[in-house]
Amino acid sequence: MSRKVAIVTGASSGIGKQIAKNLYRNGMDVYALSRRVYQMNELDDLGIHTLHLDVTDHDEIDRVVSEIVAETGRIDVLVNNAGFGSFGSVEEVELSEGEYEFKVNVFGVIKMIQAVLPTMRKQKSGRIINMSSMDGKVASLLGSWYVGSKFAIEGMSDAMRLELKPFGIDVVVVEPGAIQSSWKDIASERMLDVSGSGPYANMARQSADFFAFAYKFASTPRRIARMVDRAAFSRRPKTRYVGGAGAKPMLLARKVMPDRCLDALTLALTKYAQKVLNKQTAFNR
């Protein structure tokens, strides 16, 4: 029997790279895709196939997926991990950047799914694993564009789970919390560039300080990769997997608290984090 085939997008670093490694070590033939192919030499050395892919280029998606199907004859798992985090106030973030956020986090994901579905339907099996976030359920301060894109993935995954079930295709959502990566630094820097000197400046500083505080407790990418392993290999996977620092408590709060109480909790946690960081900075002087 031929090895099962997995595709992982955004595989050049962090969670995506670890997911590719885990799936390969667990016996899958893995195709790791990213714009930054020069960062995937380590994966090449392991025997993982690495290919260039920009998920905003729909023609390239069709070409790359067609090449993989031509080589392997099947696709068993698609992990939609590629993502982008645009933070800043809705008023100040350029509409073009918001559109790009959705091009990567929503339309790129859906186009990847469209590209693999004919093969999965033909083989009457497949598993689509969409990387969301706890921000797909709980709003972050000054994160409207990112939060909106993840909320969209949550809802679309639910709808696709229903429509693809008759074809033997599972749709799974992974909702990470804070994970060690460069994502936090990029998102914080962009937020301060956009909103750090205008009417939202105090809010931007508070949010950046919260990121700095929360990510001190960030989980390793391996923790999320293990959740993806369970989603990929379980005979009957859960519809959602939650893990990483802060994810389970915040998603529990989302379930049990009214909206305004959750708003108050989010703001209180943000202010607390800033206060703690300020004390630490003063102490270290």
Buried (B, 14 or more C-beta within 10 A) or exposed (E): EEEBBBBBBBBBBBBBBBBBBBBBEEEBBBBBBBBEBEBBEEBEEBEBBBBBBBBBBBEBBEBBBEEBBEEBEBBBBBBBBBBBBBBBBEEBBEEEBBEBBBBBBBBBBBBBBEBBBEBBBBBEBBBBBBBBBBBBBBBBBBBBBBBBBBBBBBEBBEEBBEEBEEBEBBBBBBBBBBBBBEBBEBBBEBBBEBBBEEEBEEBBBBBBBBBBBBBEEBBBBBBBBBBBBBBBBEEEBBEBBBBBBBBBEBBEBBEEBEEEEBEEBBEEBBEEBBEBBEEEEEEEE
